């Protein structure tokens, strides 16, 4: 069986086994193979055998000579000849921005280090995108717009020299690291914030004081230039993209950002940023269709594998969901989240399959985030064989109050003090997701679902999960949630705290901890079913107000 067919077959069996009332089925024969969503064949670019060596275009790999012109000449010649390979030999290749062209494979030999200039003036202001919106930014170190058949491959390294762009907060570093940073130069403000230059300090302070202009132009954004950090790999509207084998590191802002692209193949990549790097995301797939992400390693300063689709009204108007991706065999070390959806998801996200991934010490494991005003629908997400260790917050988190004040709880009723709002195009929705074979050894909290009163997080299945955490599960405004074969061990508190949630079931629960197994509250809670547990529990072992007695059923 080919690797791709193995993934498809596994995904089908997983989907069927997660359906309510259905038992797992044997692996189906390939002749009858069906996907849980219709997954097109990913189109991979192909290139002519012609090779264009940077050395033949005046390139000098000594780490001192700027090779911007050599890259431009080689890429242009390759594209104009019908395409082929632009070869980056061993050495240190200092350069300004690289602009890709169609039918070009930029191939880095083992031992090739492409390092981008630290002179911000080498990066002109351009019309671009940032965090889900159209924006004026500095030109990306590597960019490509409306291209077809492009690739960055090999065993070399692309380094964005992000230290020339980023401010650093003192609390992010040890005393020795801070002292080394101060000794390197730059500007210190208030003894707790470092800027790489006076222009960086002025741009950041101006943005903090006045905000960016509502209507941005290339002219009125000049005073902010050193604040306008670009993504490192910015690909917009491209088709048939291959990124393979290369290390991408030290980006000014997000590291790899495909936007509105189709047919992407990302494999065997190493994506790295300093853990303290502001906006130091690893991979941000935004409004993209059809692709695979396989055997990649992430160690970054913000979210690692992040799925987006535009922000608020602009994202909804764009109307391009991220969809039809298989993400497998990846490892994430440091990151705010291992696998993340949002918060910019206004164009929708659907039909993703994530399998066989490991998260080691990420701030959160599986992270889903949004807030009122985004709109958009996230649905049909399938996740299986996920391993996590040493997670400082939640192993799995759904938070519909991202970047806003969390609701408080009435100590008498257990109700969350949230005003219900009318449902409209600004209301985000998260639904129809399936989690199977999830293992977490160590987290602050096992699972948190925080939905909205007008739009609960709904129709989630969690099957065969083993989680050891300091605290257990909290469900607030969730509906249609099924737990099957859950092993949950918590060091303190109640294992499950459930408020204002409906149609929630537990079957095959193995648990241990000092608190009660269940604490149930909220005036809107309905239809809670508790099946087999080990150890067995009675209704008297469940903490709940008298008015909910008829809503809690023991099904063992």
Backbone torsions as a table, in degrees:
resi	resn	phi	psi	omega
1	UNK	NA	131.3	179.0
2	UNK	-68.2	156.5	178.4
3	UNK	-55.2	-40.0	-178.1
4	UNK	-65.9	-44.8	-179.9
5	UNK	-66.5	-31.5	176.3
6	UNK	-62.4	-42.3	178.2
7	UNK	-63.2	-44.4	-177.9
8	UNK	-64.5	-43.0	179.9
9	UNK	-64.3	-44.1	178.5
10	UNK	-61.1	-40.1	-178.2
11	UNK	-65.3	-39.9	178.7
12	UNK	-64.0	-47.8	179.4
13	UNK	-60.5	-38.7	178.7
14	UNK	-62.3	-47.1	-178.9
15	UNK	-60.2	-47.1	-177.6
16	UNK	-62.8	-41.7	-177.2
17	UNK	-68.3	-19.2	-178.7
18	UNK	-90.4	-8.6	-177.8
19	UNK	-71.5	137.8	179.7
20	UNK	-56.0	133.4	177.4
21	UNK	80.6	2.0	-178.6
22	UNK	-108.7	146.9	175.5
23	UNK	-97.2	153.8	176.1
24	UNK	-56.5	146.0	-178.6
25	UNK	-117.2	156.0	176.3
26	UNK	-62.9	160.1	178.2
27	UNK	-59.3	133.0	-176.7
28	UNK	-78.9	158.7	176.1
29	UNK	-73.8	147.4	-176.5
30	UNK	-61.3	-27.1	-179.4
31	UNK	-64.1	-27.7	-179.8
32	UNK	-105.9	19.6	-172.3
33	UNK	-64.9	131.5	172.9
34	UNK	-136.7	145.8	176.8
35	UNK	-91.0	156.2	171.5
36	UNK	-67.2	-22.7	167.6
37	UNK	-136.8	155.5	-176.8
38	UNK	-74.5	108.5	-175.1
39	UNK	-102.7	109.6	178.1
40	UNK	-66.8	158.2	172.3
41	UNK	-66.4	130.0	-179.7
42	UNK	-75.6	126.1	179.7
43	UNK	-86.1	122.9	-177.4
44	UNK	-103.6	135.9	-178.6
45	UNK	-67.9	152.1	172.9
46	UNK	-126.1	154.7	-172.0
47	UNK	-135.3	150.8	172.4
48	UNK	-63.1	159.0	-177.8
49	UNK	-78.5	-9.7	-177.3
50	UNK	-59.9	136.9	-178.2
51	UNK	-118.3	133.8	-179.9
52	UNK	-120.1	104.0	-174.2
53	UNK	-84.4	130.2	-179.8
54	UNK	-54.8	-32.4	-179.4
55	UNK	-61.8	-29.1	-179.5
56	UNK	-78.7	-6.7	-179.5
57	UNK	-116.5	25.1	175.6
58	UNK	87.9	11.2	-179.3
59	UNK	-70.5	142.5	178.7
60	UNK	-130.9	118.6	-172.5
61	UNK	-100.4	58.2	-177.9
62	UNK	-111.4	3.1	179.5
63	UNK	78.1	2.5	-178.1
64	UNK	-122.5	-38.4	-179.1
65	UNK	-79.0	134.1	177.8
66	UNK	-78.5	126.0	-174.4
67	UNK	-107.5	22.4	-178.4
68	UNK	-56.6	-45.4	-178.2
69	UNK	-68.0	-38.1	179.1
70	UNK	-63.1	-43.7	177.0
71	UNK	-61.3	-45.3	-177.7
72	UNK	-62.3	-44.8	-179.2
73	UNK	-65.1	-43.6	-178.0
74	UNK	-66.1	-43.6	-179.5
75	UNK	-66.2	-42.1	179.3
76	UNK	-64.1	-45.2	179.8
77	UNK	-62.4	-42.0	179.9
78	UNK	-62.7	-47.9	-178.5
79	UNK	-64.8	-43.6	-177.6
80	UNK	-67.6	-23.8	179.9
81	UNK	-84.6	-0.2	-178.3
82	UNK	109.2	-2.3	175.5
83	UNK	105.7	167.3	-179.5
84	UNK	157.8	-147.0	-175.0
85	UNK	-116.2	126.4	168.4
86	UNK	-95.3	113.3	-172.7
87	UNK	-92.5	126.6	175.2
88	UNK	-105.7	103.4	-177.1
89	UNK	-70.8	178.9	176.5
90	UNK	-59.8	147.9	178.5
91	UNK	134.4	179.1	177.2
92	UNK	-106.1	115.5	-173.6
93	UNK	-107.7	96.5	177.0
94	UNK	-79.4	134.0	-174.8
95	UNK	-157.2	161.4	166.8
96	UNK	-89.0	-159.4	-175.1
97	UNK	-59.1	141.1	174.7
98	UNK	-108.3	126.6	178.6
99	UNK	-110.0	117.3	-179.1
100	UNK	-77.1	160.2	175.6
101	UNK	-134.4	162.1	-177.0
102	UNK	-60.7	147.3	173.2
103	UNK	68.3	24.7	-178.1
104	UNK	-118.0	130.8	172.2
105	UNK	-106.7	107.8	175.9
106	UNK	-82.3	108.2	-170.4
107	UNK	-112.3	120.6	-178.6
108	UNK	-99.9	117.8	176.5
109	UNK	-66.3	156.0	172.5
110	UNK	-59.0	123.0	-175.3
111	UNK	102.6	-3.8	177.0
112	UNK	-90.1	127.8	176.5
113	UNK	-122.6	112.2	174.6
114	UNK	-94.3	116.4	-177.5
115	UNK	-120.2	128.4	-175.1
116	UNK	-85.7	146.8	-177.2
117	UNK	-57.9	143.5	174.7
118	UNK	-88.8	5.6	177.4
119	UNK	-86.4	106.8	-175.4
120	UNK	-61.6	-26.1	-179.7
121	UNK	-67.7	-13.7	175.4
122	UNK	-73.4	-8.6	-173.5
123	UNK	-118.8	94.4	-176.4
124	UNK	-66.5	156.8	172.5
125	UNK	-69.8	137.8	-178.8
126	UNK	-140.9	160.2	172.2
127	UNK	-75.1	123.6	-171.8
128	UNK	-148.1	-153.8	178.5
129	UNK	-138.2	149.3	175.3
130	UNK	-153.6	127.3	178.5
131	UNK	49.5	46.9	171.2
132	UNK	89.7	-0.5	-176.1
133	UNK	-130.1	153.6	170.5
134	UNK	-62.9	140.3	-175.3
135	UNK	-160.1	158.5	169.2
136	UNK	-89.3	124.3	178.0
137	UNK	-137.6	169.4	168.4
138	UNK	-68.7	149.2	-179.3
139	UNK	-60.5	139.3	179.1
140	UNK	-66.6	146.1	173.9
141	UNK	-54.1	-40.8	173.3
142	UNK	-125.7	126.4	-178.8
143	UNK	-139.8	157.1	174.7
144	UNK	-159.8	132.7	-176.5
145	UNK	-127.0	127.7	173.6
146	UNK	55.1	48.0	-178.6
147	UNK	-107.0	166.3	175.7
148	UNK	-137.7	141.4	-179.5
149	UNK	58.5	76.8	176.8
150	UNK	-131.5	154.4	-178.7
151	UNK	-154.4	150.8	164.3
152	UNK	-126.7	115.3	-172.3
153	UNK	-135.3	174.1	174.6
154	UNK	116.2	-162.1	-178.5
155	UNK	-122.7	17.5	-179.7
156	UNK	-89.7	-171.0	-173.9
157	UNK	-126.4	136.2	171.2
158	UNK	-114.1	118.8	-173.9
159	UNK	-117.3	121.2	-176.3
160	UNK	-81.7	-2.6	178.9
161	UNK	54.4	43.2	-171.7
162	UNK	-63.4	-18.9	179.3
163	UNK	-61.7	-20.9	177.5
164	UNK	-80.7	-6.2	-175.6
165	UNK	-113.0	-33.1	-164.8
166	UNK	-93.5	138.7	164.9
167	UNK	-77.8	157.9	-179.6
168	UNK	-134.8	132.7	176.6
169	UNK	-89.3	139.5	-175.6
170	UNK	-59.4	-37.0	-176.5
171	UNK	-67.1	-11.5	178.3
172	UNK	-78.5	-15.5	-171.7
173	UNK	-121.3	158.8	169.0
174	UNK	-71.8	167.4	178.7
175	UNK	-60.1	-42.6	179.8
176	UNK	-64.6	-41.8	179.3
177	UNK	-64.8	-42.1	178.6
178	UNK	-62.3	-44.7	179.7
179	UNK	-62.2	-38.9	177.2
180	UNK	-65.3	-39.7	179.8
181	UNK	-64.8	-45.1	179.2
182	UNK	-61.8	-40.8	-179.1
183	UNK	-66.7	-20.7	-178.3
184	UNK	-76.3	-12.5	-178.3
185	UNK	120.9	-152.7	179.4
186	UNK	81.4	-167.4	-174.8
187	UNK	-129.1	132.5	178.9
188	UNK	-103.5	135.0	176.3
189	UNK	-122.6	122.1	175.2
190	UNK	64.2	18.2	178.6
191	UNK	63.7	11.0	-179.2
192	UNK	-139.3	4.9	179.7
193	UNK	-142.1	130.7	-177.6
194	UNK	-113.9	136.0	175.3
195	UNK	-120.0	143.5	-177.7
196	UNK	-69.1	-18.5	-179.1
197	UNK	-158.6	166.1	175.8
198	UNK	-63.6	-38.4	178.4
199	UNK	-63.9	-37.6	176.9
200	UNK	-63.3	-43.9	178.4
201	UNK	-61.1	-46.3	-177.6
202	UNK	-64.6	-42.1	179.6
203	UNK	-65.1	-43.5	178.9
204	UNK	-65.3	-43.0	-179.4
205	UNK	-67.6	-37.6	177.6
206	UNK	-64.1	-42.6	178.4
207	UNK	-65.3	-39.4	179.5
208	UNK	-68.0	-34.8	-176.6
209	UNK	-79.0	-47.8	-171.9
210	UNK	-108.2	-14.1	-170.2
211	UNK	74.0	165.1	177.9
212	UNK	-77.9	152.8	177.7
213	UNK	-55.8	140.4	179.9
214	UNK	-63.5	-44.8	174.1
215	UNK	-103.3	111.4	-175.3
216	UNK	-94.7	135.8	172.9
217	UNK	-129.7	164.5	178.5
218	UNK	-62.6	-26.2	-178.8
219	UNK	-81.0	-48.6	-174.0
220	UNK	-77.7	-5.9	178.0
221	UNK	-94.6	-3.7	-177.9
222	UNK	-57.6	-43.1	-179.7
223	UNK	-62.2	-18.6	-178.0
224	UNK	-97.9	3.1	-165.2
225	UNK	-51.5	-46.6	-175.6
226	UNK	-72.5	-8.9	173.8
227	UNK	-87.5	-21.5	-168.9
228	UNK	-88.9	67.6	-177.4
229	UNK	-65.6	132.7	-179.8
230	UNK	-90.1	161.6	165.0
231	UNK	-69.0	154.0	-175.3
232	UNK	-79.8	-50.1	178.7
233	UNK	-109.4	100.1	-177.3
234	UNK	-109.6	104.2	-179.3
235	UNK	-114.1	120.0	-174.2
236	UNK	-123.2	125.2	174.3
237	UNK	65.0	31.4	-177.7
238	UNK	-98.8	155.5	-177.5
239	UNK	-130.9	135.1	-175.4
240	UNK	61.8	83.2	-175.7
241	UNK	-117.7	133.3	176.7
242	UNK	-125.5	122.5	170.2
243	UNK	-121.1	118.4	-171.1
244	UNK	-146.0	127.6	167.8
245	UNK	84.2	-20.6	-169.8
246	UNK	-81.2	156.0	168.7
247	UNK	-100.1	124.5	173.7
248	UNK	-108.9	124.7	-174.0
249	UNK	-146.6	158.1	167.8
250	UNK	59.5	54.0	-177.4
251	UNK	-82.0	152.2	176.2
252	UNK	-62.0	-43.0	175.2
253	UNK	-133.0	-126.9	176.6
254	UNK	-56.6	152.0	-174.9
255	UNK	-86.5	-66.9	-178.9
256	UNK	-117.7	122.8	-173.4
257	UNK	-135.9	88.0	168.9
258	UNK	-79.0	130.8	-177.1
259	UNK	-129.2	123.9	179.0
260	UNK	54.6	41.2	177.9
261	UNK	-105.0	160.3	178.4
262	UNK	-131.5	146.2	177.3
263	UNK	60.0	77.2	179.9
264	UNK	-111.2	137.2	173.5
265	UNK	-125.5	113.3	178.2
266	UNK	-118.8	119.5	-176.3
267	UNK	-146.3	145.4	174.1
268	UNK	54.5	37.1	179.0
269	UNK	-92.9	150.0	166.7
270	UNK	-115.3	120.9	-176.9
271	UNK	-120.7	118.4	-170.9
272	UNK	-132.9	144.5	169.0
273	UNK	-146.6	154.1	172.7
274	UNK	-57.0	143.2	-174.5
275	UNK	-64.4	-22.8	-178.8
276	UNK	-91.5	2.8	-172.4
277	UNK	-71.0	123.2	179.9
278	UNK	-67.4	132.0	-176.4
279	UNK	55.4	32.7	-175.3
280	UNK	-88.1	50.4	177.8
281	UNK	-58.5	157.0	176.1
282	UNK	-86.9	-72.1	-179.6
283	UNK	-126.0	125.2	176.1
284	UNK	-119.6	103.2	174.3
285	UNK	-86.5	117.3	-176.3
286	UNK	-126.3	120.1	176.8
287	UNK	53.0	42.3	-179.8
288	UNK	-107.7	157.7	-179.6
289	UNK	-130.4	135.8	164.8
290	UNK	68.8	108.1	176.8
291	UNK	179.4	175.1	176.9
292	UNK	-131.5	144.6	174.1
293	UNK	-127.9	112.1	-168.0
294	UNK	-133.7	134.0	170.1
295	UNK	55.1	47.6	179.0
296	UNK	-109.5	152.4	-178.4
297	UNK	-120.0	135.3	-176.7
298	UNK	-127.9	138.1	173.1
299	UNK	-150.5	96.7	-162.8
300	UNK	-136.1	179.0	-176.5
301	UNK	-99.1	-4.2	178.5
302	UNK	-145.5	-147.4	-179.4
303	UNK	-63.0	144.4	-174.9
304	UNK	-89.0	-73.6	176.5
305	UNK	-102.9	108.1	-170.6
306	UNK	-124.2	131.7	-177.2
307	UNK	-109.9	125.8	-176.0
308	UNK	-137.1	169.0	176.2
309	UNK	-157.7	38.2	177.4
310	UNK	95.0	163.0	-169.5
311	UNK	-120.9	126.9	170.4
312	UNK	55.2	-142.5	-172.3
313	UNK	-59.7	-38.5	-179.6
314	UNK	-65.0	-40.0	177.1
315	UNK	-67.2	-40.2	178.3
316	UNK	-65.6	-39.6	178.6
317	UNK	-66.9	-38.9	175.5
318	UNK	-58.7	-44.9	172.7
319	UNK	63.5	34.5	-179.5
320	UNK	-115.5	100.5	178.5
321	UNK	-72.0	153.7	164.9
322	UNK	-84.1	126.1	-171.8
323	UNK	-155.3	157.4	170.8
324	UNK	65.5	59.1	176.6
325	UNK	-127.4	140.8	170.6
326	UNK	-111.3	121.6	-177.7
327	UNK	-118.4	118.1	-172.4
328	UNK	-146.5	154.0	170.0
329	UNK	58.4	40.6	179.9
330	UNK	-109.0	154.0	177.6
331	UNK	-124.6	134.0	175.3
332	UNK	-121.8	128.1	175.3
333	UNK	-94.8	-108.8	178.4
334	UNK	-75.3	145.7	175.7
335	UNK	172.4	153.7	175.8
336	UNK	-65.3	-33.0	175.3
337	UNK	-146.7	145.3	177.5
338	UNK	-73.3	-61.3	172.5
339	UNK	-120.4	128.0	-169.2
340	UNK	-132.9	139.8	171.2
341	UNK	-120.1	124.0	177.5
342	UNK	100.4	-167.6	-1.5
343	UNK	-79.4	-13.4	178.0
344	UNK	-81.7	95.2	-176.7
345	UNK	-136.9	31.2	-170.3
346	UNK	-70.6	-22.7	177.2
347	UNK	-86.9	-2.6	179.1
348	UNK	95.9	152.4	176.6
349	UNK	-142.1	132.8	-175.5
350	UNK	-159.6	158.4	172.4
351	UNK	56.9	65.5	175.0
352	UNK	-121.3	140.6	175.3
353	UNK	-124.3	119.6	-176.8
354	UNK	-118.9	124.6	-172.3
355	UNK	-142.9	144.2	169.5
356	UNK	56.0	57.3	178.9
357	UNK	-120.6	150.9	-177.4
358	UNK	-125.9	130.5	178.7
359	UNK	-119.1	122.0	-175.3
360	UNK	-117.1	101.5	175.9
361	UNK	74.6	16.1	174.6
362	UNK	-66.0	147.2	-177.6
363	UNK	-54.7	-41.6	174.3
364	UNK	-133.6	153.0	-179.9
365	UNK	-84.3	-79.9	177.7
366	UNK	-103.8	115.6	-167.6
367	UNK	-122.1	120.0	178.5
368	UNK	-121.3	123.2	-172.0
369	UNK	-142.4	143.3	174.3
370	UNK	-167.1	-172.0	178.2
371	UNK	-163.4	163.7	175.8
372	UNK	-56.0	137.5	-176.8
373	UNK	108.3	-25.8	-179.5
374	UNK	-72.3	-45.2	-168.2
375	UNK	69.6	-166.6	177.8
376	UNK	86.4	157.2	-179.8
377	UNK	-125.6	129.0	173.6
378	UNK	-109.9	120.5	-175.1
379	UNK	-156.4	162.9	177.8
380	UNK	58.0	58.0	175.0
381	UNK	-108.5	127.4	-176.3
382	UNK	-120.2	124.2	-176.4
383	UNK	-133.3	131.5	178.6
384	UNK	-148.0	154.9	177.0
385	UNK	56.2	58.1	178.2
386	UNK	-109.1	129.9	-179.7
387	UNK	-118.0	138.1	-180.0
388	UNK	-140.2	144.9	171.2
389	UNK	-138.8	147.6	170.6
390	UNK	54.5	56.4	-179.4
391	UNK	-92.8	117.9	-174.1
392	UNK	-68.3	-21.6	178.1
393	UNK	-122.1	-123.0	-177.2
394	UNK	-88.6	142.1	170.2
395	UNK	-65.4	-42.1	177.6
396	UNK	-133.9	130.2	-177.9
397	UNK	-137.0	128.2	166.3
398	UNK	-114.1	118.7	-177.6
399	UNK	-132.9	108.7	178.4
400	UNK	-92.6	11.6	174.4
401	UNK	-120.4	35.4	-179.2
402	UNK	-61.1	135.9	177.0
403	UNK	60.3	23.1	174.6
404	UNK	-139.1	171.0	-174.7
405	UNK	-66.6	127.2	177.8
406	UNK	-69.9	144.8	-178.8
407	UNK	-70.3	149.5	176.5
408	UNK	-95.8	163.8	-174.7
409	UNK	-112.6	135.6	174.1
410	UNK	-71.3	118.8	-175.0
411	UNK	-66.6	-18.5	-178.2
412	UNK	-89.5	-45.2	-175.2
413	UNK	-98.5	-18.7	-174.3
414	UNK	82.5	-4.6	178.9
415	UNK	-66.7	146.0	171.1
416	UNK	-88.2	135.3	-175.2
417	UNK	-85.3	78.6	-178.7
418	UNK	-125.3	128.6	175.9
419	UNK	-77.5	128.3	177.4
420	UNK	-75.1	134.3	-177.6
421	UNK	-111.0	156.2	175.4
422	UNK	-63.2	144.8	175.9
423	UNK	-81.6	128.0	176.6
424	UNK	-148.9	-166.4	-175.9
425	UNK	-67.0	-12.4	179.2
426	UNK	-90.7	-0.3	-176.7
427	UNK	-88.3	118.0	177.2
428	UNK	-76.3	150.2	-180.0
429	UNK	-133.5	131.5	175.1
430	UNK	-122.3	122.3	-173.7
431	UNK	-159.2	164.1	171.0
432	UNK	57.2	67.8	178.6
433	UNK	-131.7	153.1	-171.8
434	UNK	-135.4	123.4	-179.0
435	UNK	-121.1	126.9	-176.8
436	UNK	-142.1	140.7	178.6
437	UNK	58.6	63.3	179.4
438	UNK	-108.7	124.0	-178.3
439	UNK	-123.3	125.0	177.2
440	UNK	-133.9	120.2	177.0
441	UNK	-108.6	85.8	177.0
442	UNK	105.5	108.4	173.8
443	UNK	-153.4	159.2	173.8
444	UNK	-67.8	-39.7	-180.0
445	UNK	-142.3	142.7	-176.9
446	UNK	-71.2	-52.9	-173.5
447	UNK	-155.8	135.6	172.0
448	UNK	-129.8	128.6	169.9
449	UNK	-120.7	117.2	176.0
450	UNK	-121.9	94.9	178.5
451	UNK	-90.9	-166.6	177.2
452	UNK	-108.5	147.0	178.8
453	UNK	-60.9	-32.9	179.7
454	UNK	-86.0	-13.4	-179.0
455	UNK	-150.6	82.6	178.3
456	UNK	-63.7	153.0	166.0
457	UNK	-66.5	126.8	-168.8
458	UNK	-137.7	154.6	174.7
459	UNK	59.1	67.0	177.5
460	UNK	-118.3	137.0	174.4
461	UNK	-119.0	126.8	176.9
462	UNK	-118.4	112.5	-173.1
463	UNK	-126.5	135.4	177.3
464	UNK	55.0	63.4	177.3
465	UNK	-112.6	138.8	174.5
466	UNK	-125.8	114.8	-174.3
467	UNK	-133.5	129.7	172.3
468	UNK	-115.9	122.1	-174.6
469	UNK	-148.3	167.8	176.2
470	UNK	-69.3	-41.3	176.1
471	UNK	-128.1	166.3	-169.5
472	UNK	-92.8	-125.3	-171.8
473	UNK	-111.9	136.8	170.7
474	UNK	-126.7	130.7	179.2
475	UNK	-122.0	121.4	177.5
476	UNK	-132.3	117.8	-175.3
477	UNK	56.9	65.7	175.1
478	UNK	-128.3	150.1	-176.4
479	UNK	-145.9	135.8	178.2
480	UNK	69.3	48.9	-177.2
481	UNK	-107.9	124.7	-178.3
482	UNK	-119.5	125.4	173.8
483	UNK	-109.3	126.5	-179.8
484	UNK	-129.3	127.5	177.0
485	UNK	54.3	62.6	179.8
486	UNK	-106.1	124.3	172.0
487	UNK	-106.7	117.9	-172.9
488	UNK	-133.6	122.0	179.7
489	UNK	-127.1	121.2	-177.3
490	UNK	-122.7	146.0	-177.0
491	UNK	-80.9	-22.9	-176.6
492	UNK	-155.2	159.6	174.8
493	UNK	74.9	-176.7	177.4
494	UNK	-74.1	145.0	-180.0
495	UNK	-67.5	-43.5	-178.8
496	UNK	-127.9	121.5	172.4
497	UNK	-112.8	121.8	-170.9
498	UNK	-129.2	123.4	-177.9
499	UNK	-134.5	132.9	174.2
500	UNK	48.8	48.9	178.9
501	UNK	-127.4	156.0	-172.7
502	UNK	-133.9	149.3	175.0
503	UNK	52.5	58.1	178.7
504	UNK	-112.8	131.2	-176.5
505	UNK	-130.1	146.2	175.3
506	UNK	-127.8	129.3	177.0
507	UNK	-145.7	127.5	-177.4
508	UNK	79.0	44.0	-178.7
509	UNK	-92.2	120.4	171.1
510	UNK	-110.0	128.0	-171.4
511	UNK	-146.2	164.4	174.9
512	UNK	-162.0	142.2	-179.6
513	UNK	163.6	167.7	-174.2
514	UNK	-79.4	-22.0	-176.1
515	UNK	-92.2	-178.7	174.4
516	UNK	-66.2	153.7	-179.7
517	UNK	-65.8	-39.5	-175.0
518	UNK	-134.3	137.2	166.6
519	UNK	-125.2	117.3	-172.3
520	UNK	-122.7	132.5	-179.9
521	UNK	-155.5	-176.0	178.5
522	UNK	99.2	132.1	-176.0
523	UNK	-67.9	-19.4	-177.3
524	UNK	-99.4	5.1	-179.2
525	UNK	-69.7	134.1	-178.8
526	UNK	-146.3	145.9	165.8
527	UNK	57.1	67.3	176.2
528	UNK	-104.3	121.9	-176.9
529	UNK	-117.0	128.9	179.7
530	UNK	-120.5	112.8	-178.8
531	UNK	-90.3	-138.0	-175.3
532	UNK	-68.3	138.5	177.0
533	UNK	-136.1	157.0	175.4
534	UNK	-139.4	112.1	1.9
535	UNK	-71.0	161.9	-179.5
536	UNK	-68.4	144.0	178.2
537	UNK	-126.1	153.4	175.0
538	UNK	-109.3	170.6	177.4
539	UNK	-58.0	-30.3	-179.9
540	UNK	-67.9	-16.9	177.3
541	UNK	-86.1	-1.0	-177.2
542	UNK	-108.0	129.5	178.5
543	UNK	-90.2	120.4	-179.6
544	UNK	-160.4	154.3	175.8
545	UNK	-74.5	156.6	-175.2
546	UNK	-59.6	-33.6	-176.7
547	UNK	-68.2	-11.5	179.6
548	UNK	-101.3	4.1	-174.8
549	UNK	-56.0	-41.2	-177.6
550	UNK	-76.1	-9.5	-178.2
551	UNK	-94.9	-4.9	-177.9
552	UNK	-112.9	122.3	-175.6
553	UNK	-122.9	130.0	171.1
554	UNK	-91.6	120.7	-171.6
555	UNK	-106.5	5.8	-174.5
556	UNK	-66.8	NA	NA
